[in-house]
Amino acid sequence: WYSEGDDIGDAMEKGVNEAQKQGRALLFDNFHIKDNEQYRKMNEVMIRAKTRSVIIHRSNALDTLVCDVRDCFEDPSGVERGYTVDAQGRKIDLCFDRRTSPIETLAHLEPKNLVHHLAEAASFPEEQASMLNKLGYAPAKTVMVEDLYAFEYSQSNFERSVAAWETLYESLGVKADSQIIRNYLAPDVASRSRPKRHSDVIENYKVIHHTLVDQAKELCWMIRRE
């Protein structure tokens, strides 16, 4: 939908109009909704189209930080997160290729910025909900990533995940049929191994553990020990 000379708002308007002509709904995935000039027209278009929204969030911010570092995502504000190393502690930069590489990729996290990054990530749902409300969007619910995919790790989590997917769809204005959701999720129940302990994926785990204990005990629940 983007043409030379367009901005993101122009492209979004074309997409919304095309979807409406076809009797379809446009699904837009964005990391952050912002209140600035670049996003102004886009927000106007989406609000005029009565856009429904849902905030999908990973509640364990330590998992998010480790993943971001291993995938080589830098902090937008320039605050250092850390870097990746191999099993011998040598710096590497496989980034997304780590998923298909035989080389073990560990995250070396920056201790002095740890609490900053975890607190920032933990506050994301509330800040985004407030921003959406300020801009005029319909109230948004938050759904946790851990709830959506809990069924992949254990049969006992199945109904928890069904409920999370129901909430996600209904937040987007779709009347969810729980039995259809169950049928769709069922083949992948208990199909994945539990996530690794943080001591197995964080190269300087002991330092990070001590940093949280000393500076932010309220965040220690994020440490996965088993």
C-alpha positions as CSV (number, residue, x, y, z in Angstrom):
1,W,0.0,0.0,0.0
2,Y,3.0,2.3,0.2
3,S,3.7,4.6,-2.7
4,E,6.5,7.1,-3.2
5,G,5.6,10.3,-1.3
6,D,3.3,8.5,1.1
7,D,3.8,8.3,4.9
8,I,2.7,5.5,7.2
9,G,-0.7,7.1,7.6
10,D,-1.3,7.2,3.9
11,A,-0.4,3.5,3.5
12,M,-2.6,2.5,6.5
13,E,-5.5,4.4,5.0
14,K,-5.2,2.5,1.7
15,G,-5.0,-0.8,3.6
16,V,-8.0,-0.1,5.7
17,N,-10.1,1.0,2.6
18,E,-9.1,-2.1,0.6
19,A,-9.9,-4.4,3.5
20,Q,-13.3,-2.8,4.0
21,K,-14.1,-3.1,0.3
22,Q,-13.4,-6.8,0.5
23,G,-15.4,-7.2,3.7
24,R,-12.3,-8.1,5.7
25,A,-10.5,-6.9,8.7
26,L,-7.0,-5.5,8.6
27,L,-4.7,-7.0,11.3
28,F,-1.9,-4.6,12.2
29,D,1.1,-5.7,14.3
30,N,3.2,-3.0,15.9
31,F,5.7,-3.0,18.8
32,H,4.7,0.4,20.1
33,I,2.0,2.9,19.4
34,K,3.5,6.4,19.6
35,D,2.1,9.9,19.9
36,N,4.2,11.8,17.5
37,E,3.9,13.5,14.1
38,Q,5.0,10.3,12.2
39,Y,2.2,8.3,13.8
40,R,-0.4,11.1,13.9
41,K,-2.2,10.3,10.7
42,M,-1.9,6.6,11.2
43,N,-3.6,6.9,14.6
44,E,-6.4,9.1,13.1
45,V,-7.0,6.5,10.4
46,M,-7.1,3.6,12.8
47,I,-9.4,5.4,15.3
48,R,-11.7,6.4,12.5
49,A,-11.9,2.8,11.5
50,K,-12.9,1.9,15.1
51,T,-9.8,-0.2,15.5
52,R,-9.7,-2.7,18.4
53,S,-6.4,-3.4,20.1
54,V,-4.8,-6.0,22.4
55,I,-1.5,-5.8,24.2
56,I,0.5,-9.0,24.0
57,H,3.3,-9.0,26.6
58,R,5.9,-11.3,27.9
59,S,5.6,-11.0,31.7
60,N,9.1,-12.4,32.4
61,A,11.2,-9.4,31.4
62,L,14.4,-11.3,32.1
63,D,13.4,-13.8,29.3
64,T,12.8,-10.9,27.0
65,L,16.1,-9.2,27.8
66,V,18.0,-12.5,27.2
67,C,16.2,-13.1,23.9
68,D,16.9,-9.5,22.7
69,V,20.6,-9.8,23.5
70,R,21.0,-13.1,21.8
71,D,19.1,-11.8,18.8
72,C,21.4,-8.7,18.7
73,F,18.5,-6.1,19.3
74,E,19.9,-2.9,20.6
75,D,18.0,-0.7,23.1
76,P,16.3,2.2,21.2
77,S,17.5,4.7,23.8
78,G,21.1,3.5,23.6
79,V,21.3,1.9,27.1
80,E,23.6,-1.1,26.8
81,R,21.9,-4.5,27.3
82,G,24.8,-6.8,26.9
83,Y,26.3,-9.0,24.2
84,T,26.5,-12.6,23.1
85,V,29.2,-15.2,23.7
86,D,29.8,-18.8,22.9
87,A,30.3,-21.6,25.5
88,Q,33.9,-20.5,25.9
89,G,33.0,-16.9,26.6
90,R,34.2,-15.6,23.2
91,K,32.1,-12.8,21.7
92,I,30.0,-13.8,18.7
93,D,27.2,-12.2,16.7
94,L,25.1,-15.0,15.2
95,C,21.9,-13.0,16.0
96,F,18.9,-14.8,14.3
97,D,21.2,-17.4,12.8
98,R,21.7,-18.8,16.3
99,R,18.5,-20.7,15.9
100,T,20.0,-22.9,13.2
101,S,23.6,-22.9,14.3
102,P,25.3,-25.7,16.3
103,I,27.2,-23.1,18.3
104,E,25.7,-22.5,21.7
105,T,24.8,-18.8,22.2
106,L,24.8,-17.3,25.7
107,A,23.8,-13.8,26.8
108,H,26.3,-11.7,28.8
109,L,24.0,-9.1,30.4
110,E,25.2,-5.7,31.5
111,P,24.7,-5.7,35.3
112,K,24.7,-1.9,35.8
113,N,21.7,-1.5,33.4
114,L,19.9,-4.7,34.4
115,V,17.2,-3.3,36.7
116,H,16.6,-0.4,34.3
117,H,15.8,-2.8,31.5
118,L,13.6,-5.1,33.5
119,A,11.6,-2.3,35.1
120,E,11.1,-0.7,31.7
121,A,9.8,-3.9,30.2
122,A,7.6,-4.6,33.1
123,S,5.9,-1.2,32.8
124,F,5.2,-1.6,29.1
125,P,1.6,-2.9,29.2
126,E,0.4,-0.1,31.5
127,E,2.2,2.6,29.5
128,Q,0.8,1.3,26.2
129,A,-2.7,1.0,27.6
130,S,-2.5,4.6,28.8
131,M,-1.2,5.8,25.5
132,L,-3.9,4.0,23.5
133,N,-6.5,5.5,25.9
134,K,-5.0,9.0,25.5
135,L,-5.1,8.8,21.7
136,G,-8.7,7.7,21.7
137,Y,-8.5,4.0,21.0
138,A,-11.0,1.6,22.7
139,P,-9.7,0.2,26.0
140,A,-7.1,-2.5,25.4
141,K,-6.7,-5.7,27.4
142,T,-3.3,-7.3,28.1
143,V,-2.6,-11.0,27.3
144,M,0.5,-12.7,28.5
145,V,2.7,-14.6,26.0
146,E,3.3,-17.2,28.7
147,D,-0.4,-17.9,29.0
148,L,-0.9,-18.1,25.2
149,Y,1.8,-20.8,24.8
150,A,1.7,-22.5,28.2
151,F,-0.1,-25.5,26.6
152,E,3.0,-26.3,24.6
153,Y,4.8,-27.3,27.8
154,S,2.2,-29.2,29.7
155,Q,-1.3,-30.7,29.3
156,S,-2.2,-29.2,32.7
157,N,-1.8,-25.7,31.1
158,F,-4.3,-26.4,28.3
159,E,-7.3,-24.5,29.6
160,R,-5.1,-21.6,30.7
161,S,-4.0,-21.2,27.1
162,V,-7.6,-21.6,25.7
163,A,-8.8,-18.8,28.0
164,A,-5.9,-16.6,26.9
165,W,-6.6,-17.1,23.2
166,E,-10.3,-16.4,23.9
167,T,-9.4,-13.1,25.5
168,L,-7.1,-12.2,22.6
169,Y,-9.7,-12.8,20.0
170,E,-12.5,-11.1,21.9
171,S,-10.3,-8.1,22.5
172,L,-10.1,-7.7,18.7
173,G,-13.9,-7.9,18.4
174,V,-14.0,-11.6,17.4
175,K,-16.5,-13.8,19.1
176,A,-14.3,-16.8,20.0
177,D,-15.5,-20.3,19.9
178,S,-13.6,-22.1,22.7
179,Q,-14.1,-25.5,21.1
180,I,-12.5,-24.4,17.8
181,I,-9.5,-23.0,19.8
182,R,-9.2,-26.3,21.7
183,N,-9.2,-28.3,18.5
184,Y,-6.6,-26.0,16.9
185,L,-4.2,-26.1,20.0
186,A,-4.7,-29.8,20.8
187,P,-2.1,-31.3,18.4
188,D,0.7,-29.2,20.0
189,V,0.0,-29.9,23.6
190,A,3.2,-30.8,25.5
191,S,5.1,-30.6,22.3
192,R,8.0,-28.5,23.6
193,S,10.6,-28.9,26.4
194,R,10.4,-26.5,29.2
195,P,12.5,-23.3,28.9
196,K,16.1,-23.6,30.1
197,R,17.2,-22.4,33.5
198,H,18.7,-18.9,33.3
199,S,22.0,-20.3,34.5
200,D,22.2,-22.2,31.2
201,V,21.6,-19.2,29.0
202,I,23.1,-16.3,30.9
203,E,27.0,-16.4,30.8
204,N,27.4,-14.1,33.8
205,Y,24.4,-15.6,35.7
206,K,25.9,-15.4,39.2
207,V,26.6,-11.7,38.8
208,I,23.0,-11.1,37.4
209,H,21.5,-13.1,40.2
210,H,23.4,-11.1,42.9
211,T,22.5,-7.9,41.2
212,L,18.8,-8.6,41.4
213,V,19.0,-9.8,45.0
214,D,20.9,-6.7,46.0
215,Q,19.0,-4.1,43.9
216,A,15.5,-5.4,43.1
217,K,14.4,-8.3,45.2
218,E,10.8,-7.8,43.9
219,L,12.1,-8.9,40.4
220,C,13.8,-12.1,41.6
221,W,10.7,-14.1,40.7
222,M,11.8,-13.8,37.1
223,I,14.9,-16.0,37.7
224,R,14.2,-19.5,36.4
225,R,16.1,-22.0,38.5
226,E,14.6,-25.2,37.2
